[in-house]
């Protein structure tokens, strides 16, 4: 009996040991799992913090871009973060508006290339907690030029049938458009008194943009928009004065001459200068202002002044007299014409003699024509005329005068022309006109093509229309 009890106790002790070992094993496994889970939790939490930090770093980088856009709005030509000429990068401490996030953004600014208004802002952002986690964004901003539009006018304007425009069209006055507009047509007014209605009926006779054609949808292929903010023409006087000063110091300057000059551009990047000695016989010309003028705008005799002049490095040619232009442009150049101090009785014109086109069509060659008064088409221009230019008539218009009675007593052979094709942009103070009636005079067909490269890469010193605008965003 005693031996049985001893055996039973031994078995019980053995079972208890086994159970203890099993329990300890379970506890060990549990602790291992718990430790693993805890480690996994810590890892997941740190991973979460890193993900949050990565997102925050992007926000900080974008804050850097926004800061420098604000900076450029107040200092348009400062690409050195106020340091004068330091190479950068420029680091700034960032604190969130709530004060719960701190970090740093580092800026690298690439100024616009010659002939462009596009600046590139590269911003790198990181938080103080995870300085090794960085996000980099690169944003391009540019200042739109007056060449943002195919045509922009500072007054009421009319485009007749036979006109086809492929880029945006805007007027600070009302627009009557009877051709075909492939892009948006906008006006700064809600309604206006159409000056071509005889007699004027109502101060708000027509909507800001309208057509006399039966189906407006066949005219305005991309619609209309009015009223919209006006385009500012007021600063152009200062632009012309600045071009004169820059042309005198580092460009090409021609002083006042009674008849003016003709500039002929060559395919080798040079231009010839001719002094205008006399004009053709006068005739009756209507300029669209309600009056007929007994005058002439065409060259009879000229004398070579200089040949093979290189387009200056800054691309600026300023003439303090009337100018006639033609030829093929190889380079980037602006021809500006004006007399200072300003006197409306002495405003100067630019007259297009024949084709004025560019050697290449990839944006590397470009010409701007800026006149204090009119930019106009001469009487003896080609039947099919090509113009590749950004054109601006500060106080006047872009037009071909009404030459119907130019060669008296009957109309001449050059009175009525076939087709004019303009590739570039037209900006003018007063209404334009390339075809007149009745009887007919001017160009039957008027094609105005849009050159989008001129928006941010205009001719040298060509006027702009506002502040920096967003172009593109990418993360590196």
C-alpha positions in Angstrom: 0.0 0.0 0.0 2.8 2.3 0.9 4.6 1.5 -2.4 1.4 2.4 -4.3 1.1 5.8 -2.6 4.8 6.5 -3.3 4.3 5.6 -7.0 1.2 7.8 -7.2 3.1 10.8 -5.7 6.0 10.3 -8.1 3.5 10.3 -11.0 1.8 13.5 -9.7 5.1 15.2 -9.3 6.1 14.2 -12.8 2.9 15.5 -14.2 3.3 18.8 -12.3 6.7 19.2 -13.8 5.5 18.6 -17.3 2.6 21.0 -16.8 5.1 23.6 -15.5 7.3 23.2 -18.5 4.3 23.4 -20.8 3.1 26.5 -19.0 6.5 28.1 -19.2 6.7 27.2 -22.9 3.3 28.8 -23.5 4.3 31.9 -21.5 7.6 32.1 -23.5 5.8 31.8 -26.8 3.3 34.4 -25.6 6.0 36.7 -24.5 7.9 36.2 -27.8 4.7 36.9 -29.7 3.9 39.9 -27.5 7.4 41.2 -28.0 7.2 40.7 -31.7 3.8 42.4 -31.8 5.2 45.2 -29.8 8.2 45.5 -32.0 5.9 45.4 -35.0 3.7 48.0 -33.5 6.7 50.2 -32.9 7.9 49.6 -36.4 4.5 50.3 -37.9 4.2 53.5 -35.8 7.7 54.7 -36.9 6.7 53.8 -40.5 3.5 55.8 -40.0 5.5 58.8 -38.7 7.8 58.5 -41.7 4.9 58.5 -44.1 3.4 61.5 -42.3 6.8 63.2 -42.5 7.1 62.4 -46.2 3.7 64.1 -46.8 4.7 67.0 -44.6 8.0 67.4 -46.4 6.0 67.8 -49.7 3.8 70.5 -48.0 7.0 72.3 -46.9 8.5 72.1 -50.4 5.3 73.6 -51.8 5.4 76.3 -49.1 8.8 77.2 -50.5 7.4 77.6 -54.0 4.5 79.7 -52.8 6.9 81.9 -50.8 9.1 82.6 -53.9 6.1 83.3 -56.1 5.1 85.9 -53.5 8.6 87.2 -53.6 8.6 87.6 -57.4 5.2 89.4 -57.2 7.0 92.1 -55.2 10.4 91.9 -56.8 9.8 90.8 -60.4 13.5 90.5 -61.4 15.0 89.2 -58.2 16.1 85.6 -58.7 18.6 85.7 -55.8 16.2 85.7 -52.8 17.1 89.2 -51.8 20.9 88.4 -51.5 21.9 90.5 -54.5 23.7 87.9 -56.5 24.3 84.9 -54.2 24.4 81.5 -55.9 22.0 79.7 -53.5 20.5 77.4 -52.5 18.5 79.6 -50.1 17.3 77.9 -46.9 14.3 79.1 -44.8 12.8 77.8 -41.6 9.2 76.7 -41.9 6.6 76.8 -39.2 3.1 75.7 -39.9 0.3 78.2 -39.3 -0.9 76.0 -36.3 2.7 76.0 -34.9 2.7 72.2 -34.7 5.1 71.5 -37.6 8.6 72.8 -38.1 11.0 72.1 -40.9 13.1 73.7 -43.7 12.8 74.4 -47.4 15.7 75.0 -49.6 15.3 77.0 -52.8 17.2 76.9 -56.1 16.1 79.6 -58.6 16.8 79.5 -62.3 16.3 82.9 -63.9 14.6 83.2 -67.3 16.8 82.5 -70.3 17.4 85.4 -72.7 14.2 86.0 -74.7 12.0 84.3 -72.1 10.0 85.3 -69.1 9.9 81.8 -67.5 11.6 81.3 -64.2 12.1 77.8 -62.6 11.7 77.4 -58.8 13.2 74.1 -57.3 12.2 73.7 -53.7 13.4 70.9 -51.4 11.4 70.4 -48.1 12.0 68.3 -44.9 10.8 68.2 -41.3 13.0 68.7 -38.2 12.1 65.2 -37.0 13.1 63.4 -40.1 15.7 65.6 -41.9 16.7 62.7 -44.2 13.2 62.4 -45.7 13.1 65.0 -48.4 10.6 66.0 -51.2 11.6 68.0 -54.2 9.2 69.9 -56.4 10.0 72.0 -59.5 7.6 74.7 -60.7 7.8 77.0 -63.7 6.3 80.4 -63.7 6.2 83.0 -66.5 4.9 86.5 -67.2 2.5 86.4 -70.1 3.3 89.0 -72.8 0.9 91.0 -75.0 1.3 88.0 -77.4 -1.0 86.0 -75.1 -3.7 86.9 -77.6 -3.8 86.5 -81.4 -5.5 90.0 -81.3 -6.0 92.4 -78.4 -7.6 95.8 -78.9 -8.2 98.7 -76.5 -11.4 99.9 -78.1 -14.5 98.7 -80.0 -13.6 96.6 -83.0 -15.2 94.8 -86.0 -13.9 91.8 -87.8 -15.7 91.2 -91.1 -16.5 88.0 -93.0 -13.4 86.6 -94.6 -11.5 86.8 -91.3 -10.3 83.6 -89.7 -8.5 83.8 -86.3 -7.0 80.8 -84.6 -5.9 82.2 -81.2 -7.6 84.0 -78.4 -9.2 87.4 -79.2 -9.9 90.1 -76.7 -11.1 93.7 -76.7 -11.4 96.2 -73.9 -14.5 97.4 -75.9 -17.2 95.6 -77.8 -16.5 93.1 -80.6 -18.5 92.5 -83.7 -17.1 89.3 -85.3 -18.5 88.0 -88.6 -15.7 85.6 -89.6 -14.6 82.4 -87.9 -13.0 82.4 -84.5 -11.4 79.0 -83.5 -10.5 80.2 -80.0 -12.2 82.1 -77.2 -13.5 85.7 -78.0 -13.7 87.9 -74.9 -14.6 91.5 -74.1 -14.3 93.7 -71.0 -17.7 95.2 -71.5 -21.2 93.8 -71.0 -22.7 95.7 -73.9 -21.8 98.7 -76.1 -23.0 101.1 -78.8 -21.8 99.7 -82.1 -20.2 102.5 -84.0 -21.1 100.9 -87.4 -24.8 101.1 -86.7 -26.1 104.3 -88.4 -27.5 106.1 -86.5 -26.4 104.9 -83.0 -29.5 103.6 -81.3 -28.8 102.8 -77.7 -25.8 103.1 -75.4 -26.1 99.4 -74.8 -27.2 98.4 -78.3 -25.2 95.2 -78.6 -23.8 92.6 -76.2 -20.0 92.7 -75.5 -19.4 90.1 -78.2 -21.8 89.4 -81.1 -22.1 88.5 -84.8 -24.4 89.5 -87.5 -24.2 86.0 -89.0 -27.3 83.8 -88.7 -25.7 81.1 -86.6 -23.3 82.2 -83.9 -22.1 78.6 -83.3 -20.6 78.7 -86.8 -18.7 81.8 -85.9 -17.6 81.3 -82.3 -16.2 77.8 -82.4 -14.9 78.0 -78.8 -17.5 80.4 -77.4 -17.4 83.9 -76.0 -16.8 85.4 -72.6 -17.8 88.8 -71.3 -17.4 90.9 -69.3 -13.8 89.9 -68.3 -11.0 92.1 -66.8 -9.5 94.7 -69.2 -6.0 94.4 -70.5 -3.8 97.3 -69.3 -2.3 99.4 -72.1 -1.1 102.2 -69.9 2.4 101.1 -69.3 3.5 100.8 -72.9 4.8 104.4 -73.0 7.3 103.5 -70.3 8.2 100.3 -72.2 9.0 102.3 -75.4 11.1 104.8 -73.4 13.1 101.9 -71.8 13.7 100.3 -75.2 15.0 103.6 -76.5 17.5 103.9 -73.5 18.6 100.3 -73.9 19.0 100.7 -77.7 21.2 103.8 -77.2 23.4 102.1 -74.6 23.8 98.5 -75.9 21.5 98.2 -79.0 21.1 100.0 -82.3 19.7 103.5 -82.4 18.7 105.8 -85.3 18.1 109.4 -84.6 15.3 111.6 -86.0 15.2 112.0 -89.8 12.4 113.8 -91.6 11.3 111.0 -93.9 12.6 108.1 -91.8 14.3 104.8 -92.6 13.8 101.4 -94.1 15.1 98.3 -92.5 15.7 95.2 -94.6 16.5 92.0 -92.8 18.8 89.4 -94.2 19.0 85.6 -93.8 22.4 85.8 -92.2 21.3 87.6 -89.0 22.0 91.1 -90.3 20.0 94.1 -91.6 20.5 96.9 -94.0 19.5 100.5 -93.2 18.2 102.8 -96.0 17.5 106.5 -95.6 14.1 107.5 -97.1 14.6 110.4 -99.5 11.1 110.8 -100.9 7.7 109.3 -101.0 5.4 108.5 -103.9 2.8 111.0 -105.1 0.1 111.7 -102.7 -3.4 110.4 -102.9 -6.6 110.3 -100.9 -6.4 107.8 -98.1 -9.0 106.9 -95.5 -7.5 105.9 -92.1 -10.7 104.8 -90.4 -11.0 107.8 -88.1 -13.7 109.5 -90.1 -11.4 111.7 -92.2 -9.7 111.4 -95.6 -6.1 112.4 -95.8 -4.2 113.7 -98.9 -0.9 111.9 -98.2 1.5 109.0 -99.0 3.0 106.2 -97.0 5.1 104.5 -99.8 8.8 105.0 -100.6 9.8 106.6 -103.9 13.5 107.0 -103.4 16.0 105.8 -100.8 19.7 105.8 -100.1 21.7 103.0 -98.5 23.0 104.2 -95.1 24.7 101.0 -93.8 24.6 97.3 -94.7 25.1 94.0 -92.9 24.5 95.4 -89.5 24.5 92.6 -86.9 21.4 92.3 -84.8 22.6 93.6 -81.4 23.1 91.3 -78.5 20.1 92.7 -76.6 18.0 92.5 -79.7 16.8 96.1 -79.6 16.6 98.6 -82.5 15.0 101.9 -81.8 14.2 104.5 -84.5 13.2 108.0 -83.6 11.3 108.4 -86.9 9.0 106.5 -89.2 10.2 103.1 -90.2 9.5 100.8 -93.2 10.4 97.1 -92.7 10.7 93.9 -94.8 12.9 90.8 -95.2 13.7 87.5 -93.5 14.7 87.7 -89.8 17.5 85.4 -88.5 17.7 86.1 -84.7 15.6 87.7 -82.0 14.9 91.4 -82.5 12.4 94.2 -81.6 12.1 97.2 -83.9 10.5 100.1 -81.9 9.6 103.5 -83.3 8.8 106.6 -81.3 9.6 110.3 -80.6 10.1 111.7 -77.1 8.9 113.7 -75.4 5.5 112.4 -76.5 3.5 114.7 -78.8 0.4 113.2 -80.6 1.2 115.4 -83.6 4.6 113.7 -83.9 3.7 110.0 -83.3 5.7 107.7 -85.5 4.5 104.8 -87.7 5.9 101.5 -88.9 5.0 100.5 -92.4 5.3 96.9 -93.7 6.7 97.1 -97.2 6.5 93.4 -98.2 6.8 90.0 -96.5 8.4 90.1 -93.0 9.0 86.5 -92.0 11.4 84.4 -89.8 14.2 82.2 -91.1 13.2 79.4 -88.6 9.9 78.6 -87.1 10.8 76.9 -83.8 10.7 80.1 -81.7 14.5 80.8 -82.0 13.9 83.6 -84.6 11.3 86.2 -83.8 10.6 89.9 -84.5 8.6 92.4 -82.6 7.3 95.6 -84.2 6.3 98.4 -81.7 5.1 101.7 -83.1 4.1 104.8 -81.1 1.2 105.2 -83.5 0.2 102.8 -86.4 1.6 99.6 -87.8 0.3 99.7 -91.3 0.5 97.8 -94.6 1.8 99.7 -97.6 0.0 100.3 -100.9 2.4 98.3 -103.0 2.5 95.2 -100.8 2.3 91.7 -102.3 -0.9 90.2 -103.4 -0.3 87.3 -101.0 1.4 88.9 -98.0 3.0 87.0 -95.1 3.8 88.5 -91.8 5.5 86.6 -88.9 5.7 89.1 -86.0 4.5 90.3 -82.7 2.9 93.7 -83.5 2.0 96.5 -81.2 0.5 99.8 -82.1 0.6 101.9 -78.9 -1.8 104.7 -79.8 -3.0 103.6 -83.2 -4.0 100.6 -85.1 -2.8 97.7 -87.2 -4.4 98.2 -90.7 -4.1 98.8 -94.4 -5.6 102.2 -95.1 -8.5 102.5 -97.5 -6.6 103.2 -100.7 -9.5 103.2 -103.1 -8.9 106.7 -104.4 -5.1 106.6 -103.9 -4.3 106.6 -107.6 -6.6 109.2 -109.0 -8.8 109.5 -110.9 -9.6 105.7 -110.8 -8.5 102.9 -108.5 -5.1 101.4 -109.1 -3.9 97.8 -109.6 -2.8 97.5 -106.0 -6.0 98.7 -104.5 -7.5 95.3 -103.9 -5.3 92.4 -102.7 -5.9 88.7 -102.3 -4.7 87.1 -99.0 -2.8 88.3 -95.9 -1.5 85.7 -93.5 -0.3 86.8 -90.1 1.4 84.4 -87.7 2.1 85.9 -84.3 0.0 88.5 -82.5 -1.6 91.9 -82.9 -2.0 94.4 -80.1 -3.4 97.9 -80.8 -5.2 100.8 -79.2 -7.7 101.5 -81.9 -9.8 99.2 -84.1 -8.1 97.3 -86.9 -9.0 97.2 -90.6 -7.5 95.1 -93.5 -10.6 95.2 -95.8 -12.8 98.1 -96.6 -16.0 98.7 -98.6 -17.7 100.0 -100.4 -16.1 99.9 -103.1 -13.8 97.1 -101.9 -10.2 97.8 -100.9 -7.6 95.8 -99.0 -7.3 92.0 -98.5 -10.2 89.7 -99.4 -9.0 87.0 -97.1 -7.4 87.6 -93.7 -5.8 84.7 -91.8 -4.5 85.3 -88.3 -2.6 82.3 -86.9 -1.6 81.9 -83.3 2.1 81.4 -82.2 1.9 80.1 -78.6 5.7 80.3 -78.1 5.4 84.1 -78.0 3.4 84.0 -74.8 6.4 83.4 -72.6 9.2 83.9 -75.1 8.2 87.2 -76.7 10.6 89.5 -78.7 13.2 91.3 -76.6 11.6 93.8 -74.1 8.1 93.2 -75.5 5.5 94.4 -73.0 3.9 92.0 -70.6 0.3 91.9 -69.4 0.6 91.0 -65.7 2.4 89.1 -63.0 3.9 85.6 -62.9 1.5 82.9 -63.9 1.7 79.1 -63.2 2.9 77.0 -66.1 3.9 73.5 -64.8 4.6 71.5 -61.7 6.5 68.3 -61.2 8.1 66.3 -58.4 11.7 65.2 -58.8 
